[in-house]
Amino acid sequence: MRLYPLKLVISKHLLRTYEKPIIYCPFSTLMLAVTKDIFIILTPQDSPNFEKLLDDGSRFGINRDYAEQASQNGLA
């Protein structure tokens, strides 16, 4: 599914699928694997929205940390 017009406004990971943000799917998989420490790389414009959604991670039972990446350079 192409999300081009929507991606101009909001990160695709924050879009809702079945009433939940898409980011919850990989989080639930990591939580089932008993992973407690999660590091998220964000763009500066998406950072406030993720912080609002995830807060400090305690309500999910995780420890989360963020880093901002100014340009999309990948993870390699």
Secondary structure, DSSP 8 states (H G I E B T S, - for coil): ---HHHHTTS-GGGSEETTEETTHHHHHHHHHTT--EEEEEE-TTTHHHHHHHHTTSGGGT-EEEEEE-SS-----
